[in-house]
Amino acid sequence: MIIRRYQAEALGDSFGIQMGGIDGLATAAAWGRVSPGGRTVVHRHDETEQITIVSGDGEFLVDDRRIPAGPGTVAVFAPFEPHVLGNAGDGDLIFLTQYWRDAAQVSAAVRGEKPADPARPIFVFSTPPTPNGDLHLGHLSGPYLGADAYVRYQRMNGAQAWHLTGSDDFQSYVRDLARQEQRAPGETAAHFSAEIAATLALMDIEPDQYTVTGTDPDYRRGLREFFSKLVASGRIKPVAGPALADPENGAYLYEVDVAGGCPVCASSTRGNICEQCGEPNAVVDLLDPITAVSGLTPVPTTVTRFALPLHEFRDAVRLHHRFGRVPARLRELADRVFRRERLDIALTHPSDWGIPPAESEGAGQVVWVWPEMSYGFLHGIQRLAERLGAGWKASAPQPEWKLVHFFGYDNSFYHSILYPALYSLAFPGWEPDIDYHVNEFYLLAGEKFSTSRRHAIWGKEILSPDSVDAVRFFLAGTRAERTRTNFTTAEYERVLDEQLIGIWQRWLVDLGCRVARRFGGRAPEAGSWTAEHLAFLRRLHLRLDATTASLGPDGFSLRTTAAEIDGIVCDAVQFAAESGQLADIATLDSEMRTSIVLELTAAKLLAAVSAPIMPRFAAKLDTALGGHGLRDWPDTVEPVPAGSSIALSEAVFFRPSRDAAAIPVAEAVSP
């Protein structure tokens, strides 16, 4: 007999609570104690875990659900399933946990992500672009294509997912361009906001909500109310601090107005954020600063601004990073930022372009556009709700909301560090569940795409109904996901001509010709199966599994998706070449029917899994295979139904770029 009794004095700190191991049981086990008001940190592990509540009043937090857990409650968590156990009572919550590793369950969990809850709303944000220019390929390859493909995939899996973005009108870069063009900032913003929306449409990206912050009738009021909530928390106050001013006219300098060396990495940067290392600066700490307009050395001054002592939110941000998907790149940035002993972030700046706070201490200032954006995401949800007839409110975010942010690394500090801190102040009872998807810089001729320097290939220069799928495929395959990548016109043309036309289209048309010649244009039934047939079918199943994993929330990677999609074609072309050697042997007619069926199966799979990245190509291919629309993500690999009309022989999916010479080949330029 083995008897083990709970002993409070034997417990130690673990998972954010008190725990102590139990030896000698059939499974690994431990006692746990959660103090009143406490809870475990959110965690996941590769063991199956069974938790039995012994005494106290608790609750499990799983995804967006809160599940009461009183004495006698037993909960079992599968491998990698994130969970939290909290104390909802006045006394200690005591529990027994037993855990073990089940290889079969681990394998099942790794092979298939948990499907999205069809009742849970998923709001997918691509960071709102600055309307000081149109969208270039650097923009399109990053947040916008990423968010669009993500939403398409989620919808094919039955999820309620929406793509939200808009026009970030109150950026200082808009004001700066308007000064150069000698027109009002609102005119500049309105012009480029319309151009941006048009370019997104050319890219087959049609957001479900496009908020124009400068003209939305309720946006100003909502932002001011949000900011007042931040001030009411008592943590954000007007603080007098050092600043820089123009030596000629005394104008306050920030962001686009001033340049210098980053105080952290010494890279050339503008005020407030470094695009290279991702860390914020206070402008006054720039190395050798100069004014952007005159090139003169700024003069020191003192300005009172509303400020957030961000260093006080170190633990809160780190705890937030345990929820959702937070890539290592963002965790590393947070670690660097919070090594600072003190970090005060100005939330308002003296300016005449932007939305002033309601507080009298904010006279002559505007809410800085980056904190403003944290409200803008919630406002977009409310605007979407008004059209859908839903009850979502920007002033009352809900725990069941799933937020997904797509942005470039230069925006990482704001999205993944500043915004969680602001949300904790404005909505103390809300724990936002946010997945973060960050991309690095997409380069052109070795230099960062830049709107302000006009170093770019603009979307409208390359996008058309004939080219959009090729552009989307190329950008997906070269997307700067974990490292910087480079766009060249020559490589795009090579992929279009040699890969998409020379291999994909040639195979599909040839397949259509063989079906027309041998089976009168109808999909045949399979005949005898060989070992080679089974091997190819297994290969298609592996491609489906890999593509599914690359589009799912945990492993989202359009570069991997593009490679797997191309892999389906390469596998099929190789299989067709090997099978074709037996095409004229009459005694093997039955085996040849199976080969044709499997090639058509590969084409059907190609249509389905390419839909999130190449929607026009996918729809055309589905139609050519006798399909009736691509609505659902495939659970398995299935053949084209026998007797289906196959119209591949004369199909045109891709066309050569007739105006290739018109696509500019940019020269490297200096910053």
Salt bridges, closest charged atoms under 4 A:
ASP46 OD2 - ARG101 NE 2.92
GLU47 OE1 - HIS45 ND1 3.50
GLU49 OE1 - HIS45 NE2 2.98
GLU49 OE1 - HIS83 NE2 2.96
GLU59 OE2 - ARG66 NH1 2.88
ASP63 OD2 - LYS114 NZ 2.80
ASP64 OD1 - ARG120 NE 3.99
ASP134 OD2 - LYS460 NZ 2.50
ASP148 OD2 - ARG152 NE 2.80
ASP148 OD2 - ARG472 NH2 2.67
ASP176 OD1 - ARG179 NH2 2.79
GLU181 OE1 - ARG183 NE 2.79
GLU195 OE1 - LYS460 NZ 3.05
ASP204 OD2 - ARG616 NE 2.70
ASP208 OD2 - ARG155 NH2 2.85
ASP216 OD1 - HIS379 NE2 3.13
ASP216 OD2 - ARG383 NE 2.88
ASP218 OD2 - ARG383 NH2 2.92
GLU225 OE2 - ARG221 NH1 3.31
ASP257 OD1 - ARG175 NH2 2.40
GLU275 OE1 - LYS448 NZ 3.75
GLU279 OE2 - ARG336 NH1 2.86
GLU279 OE1 - ARG340 NH2 2.82
GLU312 OE1 - ARG235 NH2 3.19
GLU332 OE2 - ARG336 NE 2.67
ASP335 OD1 - ARG318 NH2 3.97
ASP335 OD2 - ARG339 NH2 2.67
ASP344 OD2 - ARG342 NE 2.68
GLU386 OE1 - ARG383 NH1 2.62
GLU431 OE2 - ARG39 NH1 2.63
ASP433 OD2 - ARG120 NH2 2.90
ASP433 OD1 - LYS402 NZ 2.85
ASP435 OD1 - LYS402 NZ 2.71
GLU440 OE2 - ARG329 NE 2.69
ASP466 OD1 - ARG655 NE 3.70
GLU481 OE2 - ARG479 NH1 3.29
GLU491 OE2 - ARG494 NH2 2.85
GLU498 OE1 - ARG494 NH1 3.37
ASP510 OD2 - ARG514 NE 2.90
GLU564 OE1 - ARG543 NH1 2.87
ASP571 OD2 - ARG539 NE 3.30
ASP571 OD2 - ARG543 NE 2.87
ASP589 OD2 - ARG593 NH1 3.66
GLU599 OE2 - ARG514 NH1 2.73
